[in-house]
């Protein structure tokens, strides 16, 4: 498994973010999400070493996942702000 290089400001949030990732992409598990997105995109991602994977393809996978997560977090923050104003 690849080591995570991104460090969360609040490490305790990792489990919640992993669950959000799996939920948004209708995945069976957070770890499986990247493989499912890669398959949808037609990108040959395999378990283990992916040294032959292009940067562009890796970005397509991560972009899909991260983009959806950011959109959902923004939606939730907006919803919370609307509730706080009432």
Beta strands, then each sheet from edge to edge (+ up, - down):
end
